[in-house]
Amino acid sequence: MIFLASFFSEALPFIAIGFIVLVGWALNRFTAYGRTGTLGISEKVWDSAHDLYKDKEFVTDFVNILKKESNLSDIVNKSITQYYKEDQTYKGVVQRRVTEDMRDWEVLIRGNIKGEGFDLDAKRIVIEVIKSNGYKKFSKRYEFTAEDDEDMFTVLYYIITRPDFATTAEKYLYTAASNNSNVRVPPLPRGSFQWPTG
């Protein structure tokens, strides 16, 4: 009996830490999703956004829409926000940076379901993508609500307005669509909707 009491008293701090971690995780999950959550998008959109490029029909429709544009690079360059343009180190370098991405997401894109202030050409492309059969089937497969589709509108705008998107589209999306193969890169890095920690 003494051994059991000794074991319990030594294990109690670990049990308490585990309980606190579990409560923290549950609270984070509860507050992360939705437009007012820390991510700014629904859980369904969060879970499915990284599967966009795994859907061959979606990719084919997306590429067909992008190929209608006379110069995708110009549209992407025009849609790059002031945060990127004002950054002294930008100067034409086609590279993404977490700080500027997060400023774009938090200040301009997140929750902006009407696209106010969005670049008109990039916004038009996203609207065409949302109307495509590939997207409609993707939306149906993930059982999106109207609000989920609005959230995905902002996510798609976020994807195509990154400075490296034109290069990514030409190098990966166009190749995958023409070869009917899988896209080897994700639409966005996993941490694209929250500030990095640590």
Secondary structure as UniProt FT lines:
FT   HELIX           2..32
FT   TURN            35..36
FT   HELIX           43..49
FT   TURN            50..51
FT   HELIX           52..54
FT   HELIX           56..67
FT   HELIX           72..79
FT   HELIX           82..86
FT   TURN            88..92
FT   HELIX           98..103
FT   HELIX           104..109
FT   TURN            110..111
FT   TURN            113..114
FT   TURN            116..117
FT   HELIX           120..131
FT   HELIX           133..141
FT   TURN            142..143
FT   HELIX           146..160
FT   TURN            163..164
FT   HELIX           165..168
FT   HELIX           169..173
FT   HELIX           174..179
FT   TURN            190..193
//
